[in-house]
Amino acid sequence: MTHTSTTQPARRKPRRQKGRPSLLTPAVMDLLTRATAVGLPMKQAADAAGVGRSTFLRWMRLGEDAIEEKHGGHLDVDSPDPCAALYARVTRARAAAAARATGQIEEAARGAVVSETFRTWTDPVTGETRSERRVRRRPGDWRASAWLLVRLDPEPKSLDELLDEEDARQRAREETPMERALTPHLQDLAARLQKTLAQYQEEDGTPPEPRP
């Protein structure tokens, strides 16, 4: 009696993309939200939460798209889409931080009340009862809140711009020592070639014919 066995081909493991939402656990989302709530920029918030900067930015970009497509622009912190929920929480946290800083600046402009006392006495001449309210104020130091408000970027860069900057930073970090050594020379060669071509164009308007 013979037995035949069939060997099934091994399944290919799915490729995981950068910034995959599977890493976006509730704990990570909470860390990112708390970091941005105190006014940290998104890149520093990613460092504080222990996730990659480009990963956090990609999550935010995916969340921004999901908010527009699935929620009509509504910041739903309870969205089943983790990236959309993260985007909503972080955006609201940054707005709340800006509101707190603005309130502190306004309070400092008015002056903080240190103490408030009332005194009542009888006027010896008229016999009328008089009262007096004394308020001591101390000017607050609004500079720390103003600094925070400026750092919150009222007109921040788009997520695409931040991602481009982060990708460029990573590419520069991954350059080999030979590439870093050759870069200044290649730039100088390109500048001299551009200068030479410009001189020929000024003379007769056309570049020189290549020699055989």
TIZA-672879 format. One record per residue: x, y, z of N, C-alpha, C in turn. Coordinates in steps of 0.2 Angstrom, whole numbers, padded with zeros to 4 digits, always signed. Each point is the difference from the previous one (the first is absolute). Example, Ala and Ser with C-alpha at 12.3 -4.5 7.8 and 13.67 -1.06 7.14 Angstrom:
! TIZA-672879
+0066-0028+0039-0004+0006+0000+0004+0006+0000 -0002+0005-0004+0004+0006+0001-0004+0005+0003 
***
This chain:
! TIZA-672879
+0004-0006+0000-0004+0006+0000+0004+0006+0000 -0001+0004-0005+0004+0006+0000-0003+0006+0002 +0003+0005+0003-0003+0006+0003+0003+0006-0004 -0004+0004-0003+0003+0006-0003-0001+0006+0004 +0004+0004+0000+0000+0006+0004+0001+0006-0004 -0004+0005+0001+0001+0006-0004+0003+0005+0005 +0004+0004-0003+0004+0005+0004-0003+0007-0003 -0003+0003+0005-0003+0007-0003+0006+0005+0001 +0000+0004-0005+0005+0005+0000-0001+0005+0006 +0006+0002+0002+0000+0005+0006-0003+0006-0002 -0004+0003+0005-0003+0006-0001+0005+0006+0000 -0001+0004-0004+0004+0006+0000-0002+0005+0006 +0004+0002+0004-0002+0005+0005-0001+0006-0003 -0006+0004+0002-0001+0006-0003+0005+0005+0002 +0002+0004-0005+0004+0006+0002-0003+0005+0004 +0004+0002+0005-0003+0005+0004+0003+0007-0002 -0005+0005+0000+0002+0006-0002+0002+0005+0006 +0004+0005-0002+0002+0004+0005-0006+0004+0003 +0001+0001+0006-0006+0004+0003-0006-0004+0001 +0001-0007+0000-0006-0004+0000-0004+0001+0007 -0007+0000-0001-0004+0002+0006+0000-0006+0005 +0003-0006-0001+0000-0005+0005+0005+0002+0006 +0004+0004-0001+0004+0003+0005-0003+0005+0004 -0006+0003-0002-0003+0005+0003-0005-0003+0005 +0003-0001+0006-0004-0003+0005-0003+0005+0004 -0005-0001+0004-0003+0005+0005+0005+0004+0004 +0005-0004+0003+0006+0003+0004+0004+0005-0004 +0002-0002-0006+0004+0004-0004-0004+0007-0002 -0007-0001-0002-0004+0005-0001-0001+0005+0006 +0000-0003+0006-0001+0005+0006+0007+0003+0001 +0006-0003-0001+0006+0004+0001+0001+0005-0005 -0002-0001-0007+0000+0005-0005-0004+0006+0002 -0006-0001+0002-0005+0005+0002+0002+0004+0006 +0003-0003+0005+0002+0004+0006+0006+0004-0002 +0005-0003-0004+0006+0004-0002-0002+0006-0004 -0005+0000-0005-0002+0006-0004-0004+0004+0005 -0004-0002+0005-0004+0004+0004+0004+0005+0004 +0006-0001+0001+0004+0005+0004+0004+0004-0005 -0001+0000-0006+0003+0004-0005+0006-0002-0004 +0002-0007+0001+0005-0002-0004-0001-0001-0007 +0004+0002-0005-0001-0001-0007+0000-0007-0001 -0003-0002-0006-0002-0007-0001+0007-0004+0000 +0005+0002-0003+0006-0004+0000+0003-0002+0007 +0000+0005+0004+0002-0001+0007-0005-0004+0004 -0007+0000-0002-0005-0004+0003+0002-0007-0002 +0002-0001-0006+0001-0007-0002+0006-0003+0004 +0005+0004+0001+0006-0002+0004-0002-0002+0007 -0005+0004+0003-0002-0001+0007-0004-0006+0000 -0004-0002-0005-0004-0006+0000+0004-0006-0002 +0006+0001-0003+0004-0006-0002-0002-0003-0006 -0002+0004-0005-0002-0002-0007+0004+0004-0005 +0001-0002-0006+0004+0003-0005-0004+0007-0002 +0004+0005-0001-0003+0006-0002-0004-0001-0006 +0003-0003-0005-0004-0001-0007-0006-0004+0001 +0001-0005+0005-0006-0004+0001-0006+0004+0003 +0001+0004+0005-0005+0005+0002-0003+0004-0005 +0005+0003-0004-0003+0005-0005-0004-0004-0005 +0002-0006-0002-0005-0004-0005-0006-0002+0004 +0000-0002+0006-0007-0001+0003-0004+0006+0000 +0003+0006+0001-0004+0006+0000-0003+0002-0007 +0004-0002-0005-0002+0002-0007-0006-0005-0002 +0001-0007+0002-0005-0004-0001-0006+0002+0004 +0000+0002+0006-0005+0002+0004-0004+0006-0003 +0004+0005-0002-0003+0006-0004-0004-0002-0006 +0003-0005-0004-0004-0002-0006-0007-0004+0003 +0001-0004+0005-0006-0003+0002-0005+0004+0003 +0002+0005+0004-0005+0005+0002-0004+0004-0005 +0004+0001-0006-0004+0004-0005-0004-0005-0004 +0002-0006-0001-0004-0005-0004-0005-0003+0004 +0001-0002+0006-0005-0004+0003-0004+0004+0005 +0002+0005+0003-0003+0004+0005-0002+0007-0002 +0001+0002-0006-0002+0006-0003+0004+0006+0004 +0006-0001+0002+0004+0005+0003-0002+0000+0007 -0004-0004+0003-0001+0000+0007+0005-0003+0004 +0003+0003+0005+0005-0003+0004-0003-0005+0005 -0001-0006-0002-0003-0005+0004+0006-0004+0004 +0000+0001+0007+0005-0003+0004-0001-0007+0001 -0006-0002-0001-0002-0007+0001-0001-0004-0007 +0003+0002-0005+0000-0003-0007+0003-0007+0001 -0004-0005-0004+0003-0007+0000+0007+0000-0004 +0001+0005-0004+0006+0001-0003+0006+0002+0004 +0005-0003+0002+0005+0002+0005+0003+0006-0002 +0002+0001-0006+0003+0006-0003-0004+0006+0001 -0007-0001-0002-0004+0006+0001-0001+0002+0007 -0001-0005+0004+0000+0002+0008+0006+0003+0002 +0006-0002-0002+0006+0003+0002+0000+0007-0002 -0002+0001-0007+0000+0007-0003-0004+0005+0004 -0006-0003+0002-0005+0004+0003+0002+0002+0007 +0003-0005+0004+0002+0001+0007+0006+0005+0000 +0005-0001-0005+0006+0005+0000-0002+0007-0002 -0004+0000-0005-0003+0007-0002-0003+0004+0005 -0005-0004+0004-0003+0003+0005+0004+0002+0006 +0005-0004+0002+0005+0001+0005+0004+0006-0001 +0002+0001-0007+0004+0006-0001-0004+0006+0000 -0006+0000-0002-0005+0006+0000-0001+0001+0008 -0001-0005+0004-0001+0002+0007+0006+0003+0003 +0006-0002-0002+0006+0003+0003+0001+0007-0002 -0002+0002-0007+0000+0007-0002-0005+0004+0004 -0006-0003+0001-0005+0004+0004+0002+0001+0007 +0004-0005+0003+0002+0002+0007+0006+0005+0000 +0004+0000-0005+0005+0005+0000-0003+0007-0001 -0005+0000-0005-0003+0007-0001-0003+0002+0007 -0004-0004+0003-0003+0002+0006+0005+0002+0006 +0006-0003+0000+0005+0002+0005+0003+0007-0002 +0000+0001-0006+0003+0007-0003-0005+0005+0002 -0007-0001-0001-0005+0004+0001+0000+0002+0008 +0000-0005+0004+0000+0001+0007+0006+0004+0003 +0006-0002-0003+0006+0004+0002-0001+0008-0002 -0003+0001-0006-0001+0007-0002-0005+0004+0005 -0005-0004+0003-0004+0003+0005+0003+0001+0006 +0005-0005+0002+0003+0000+0006-0003-0005+0005 +0004-0003+0003-0003-0006+0005-0001+0003+0007 -0006-0002+0002-0002+0003+0007+0003-0004+0005 +0004+0003+0005+0004-0003+0005-0004-0001+0006 -0004+0006+0002-0004+0000+0006-0006+0005-0001 -0005-0001+0004-0006+0004-0001-0003+0001+0007 +0000+0006+0003-0002+0001+0007-0006+0006+0000 -0004-0001+0005-0006+0005+0001+0001+0003+0007 -0001+0007+0000+0000+0003+0007-0006+0005+0000 -0003-0001+0006-0006+0004+0002+0001+0004+0006 -0002+0007-0001+0001+0004+0006-0006+0005+0000 -0001+0004+0006-0005+0005+0000+0004+0007+0000 -0003+0004-0005+0003+0006-0001-0002+0004+0007 +0006+0003+0003-0001+0004+0006-0004+0006-0001 +0000+0003-0006-0003+0007-0001-0008-0001-0001 -0001-0005-0005-0007-0001-0003-0004-0005+0004 +0004-0005+0003-0003-0006+0003-0002-0005-0005 +0002+0001-0006-0002-0005-0005+0005-0006+0000 -0003-0006-0002+0005-0006+0000+0003+0000-0007 +0006+0000+0000+0004-0001-0007+0004-0006+0000 +0001-0002-0006+0003-0006-0002+0006+0001-0005 +0005-0004+0000+0005+0001-0005+0003-0007-0002 +0001-0001-0006+0002-0006-0003+0007+0001-0002 +0005-0004+0002+0007+0001-0002+0002-0006-0004 +0003+0001-0006+0002-0006-0004+0007+0001-0001 +0004-0005+0001+0007+0000-0002+0001-0004-0006 +0004+0002-0005+0001-0003-0006+0007-0001-0001 +0002-0005-0003+0007-0001-0002+0000-0002-0007 +0004+0004-0004+0001-0002-0007+0003-0007-0001 -0003-0004-0005+0002-0006-0001+0006+0000-0006 +0004-0005+0000+0005+0000-0005-0003-0004-0006 -0002+0003-0005-0004-0003-0006+0005-0003-0005 +0007+0001+0001+0004-0001-0005+0001-0008-0002 -0001-0004+0005+0000-0007-0001-0005-0003-0004 -0006+0003+0001-0006-0002-0003+0000+0003-0008 +0003+0006+0000+0001+0003-0007+0005-0004-0004 +0005-0003+0003+0005-0004-0003-0004-0006-0003 -0004-0003+0005-0003-0007-0002-0005+0002-0006 -0004+0005+0000-0004+0002-0005+0003+0000-0007 +0006+0004+0000+0003+0000-0006+0003-0006-0003 +0002-0005+0005+0003-0006-0002-0006-0005-0003 -0006+0001+0002-0006-0004-0002-0001+0001-0008 +0003+0005-0003+0000+0001-0007-0008+0001-0002 -0002+0006+0000-0007+0001-0002-0001-0001-0008 +0006+0000-0004-0001-0002-0007+0005-0006-0001 -0001-0006+0002+0005-0005+0000+0001-0002-0007 +0006-0004-0001+0001-0003-0007-0005-0006-0001 -0001-0001-0006-0004-0006-0002+0003-0006+0002 -0004-0006+0001+0003-0006+0002+0005-0003-0006 -0002+0002-0006+0004-0002-0006+0007+0003+0001 +0000+0007+0001+0006+0003+0001+0005-0002+0006 -0004-0002+0005+0004-0003+0006+0003-0007-0002 -0004-0004-0003+0002-0006-0002+0006+0000-0005 +0000+0005-0005+0005+0001-0005+0007+0002+0004 -0001+0004+0005+0006+0002+0004+0003-0006+0004 -0005-0004+0003+0003-0005+0004+0003-0006-0005 -0003-0001-0006+0003-0005-0004+0007+0003-0003 +0001+0006-0001+0006+0003-0002+0005-0001+0006 -0002+0001+0006+0004+0000+0005+0003-0008+0001 -0005-0004-0001+0002-0007+0000+0005-0003-0005 -0002+0003-0006+0005-0002-0006+0007+0003+0001 +0000+0006+0003+0007+0003+0002+0004-0004+0005 -0004-0003+0005+0003-0004+0005+0002-0006-0002 -0003-0003-0006+0002-0007-0002+0005+0001-0006 +0003+0006-0001+0005+0000-0005+0006-0003+0002 +0004-0003-0004+0006-0003+0002+0006+0005+0000 +0005-0002+0004+0006+0005+0000+0002+0003-0006 +0001-0005-0005+0002+0002-0007-0005+0005-0003 -0006-0001+0000-0005+0004-0002+0000+0007+0003 +0001+0000+0007+0001+0007+0003+0006+0003-0002 +0006-0004-0001+0006+0004-0002+0000+0002-0008 -0004-0003-0004-0001+0002-0007-0005+0006-0001 -0004+0000+0004-0006+0005-0001+0003+0007-0001 +0005+0003+0004+0002+0007-0001+0004+0001-0007 +0003-0006-0002+0004+0001-0006-0005+0000-0006 -0005-0005+0000-0005+0000-0005-0004+0007-0001 -0001+0003+0006-0004+0006+0000+0005+0006-0003 +0006-0001+0001+0005+0005-0003+0000-0001-0007 +0000-0006-0002+0001-0002-0007-0006+0003-0004 -0006-0001+0003-0006+0002-0003-0001+0007-0001 +0003+0004+0005+0000+0007+0000+0004+0003-0005 +0006-0003-0001+0005+0002-0005-0003-0001-0007 -0003-0006-0001-0003-0002-0007-0006+0005-0001 -0004+0002+0005-0005+0004-0002+0002+0007-0002 +0006+0002+0004+0003+0007-0002+0002+0000-0007 +0004-0006-0002+0003+0000-0007-0006+0000-0005 -0005-0003+0001-0006+0000-0005-0003+0007+0000 +0000+0003+0005-0003+0007+0000+0004+0004-0004 +0007+0000+0001+0004+0004-0004-0001-0001-0008 +0000-0006-0002-0001-0002-0007-0007+0003-0002 -0005-0001+0004-0006+0003-0002+0000+0008-0001 +0003+0003+0004+0001+0007-0001+0003+0002-0006 +0005-0004-0002+0004+0002-0006-0004-0001-0007 -0003-0006-0001-0003-0001-0006-0007-0003+0001 -0002+0000+0006-0007-0003+0001-0001-0007-0001 +0005-0004-0002+0000-0007+0000+0006-0003+0003 -0001-0006+0003+0006-0004+0003+0004-0002-0005 +0007-0001+0001+0005-0003-0005-0002-0007-0002 +0002-0001-0006-0001-0007-0003+0005-0004+0003 -0002-0006+0002+0005-0005+0003+0005-0002-0005 +0006-0001+0003+0005-0003-0005+0000-0007-0001 +0002-0002-0006+0000-0007-0001+0005-0004+0003 
***
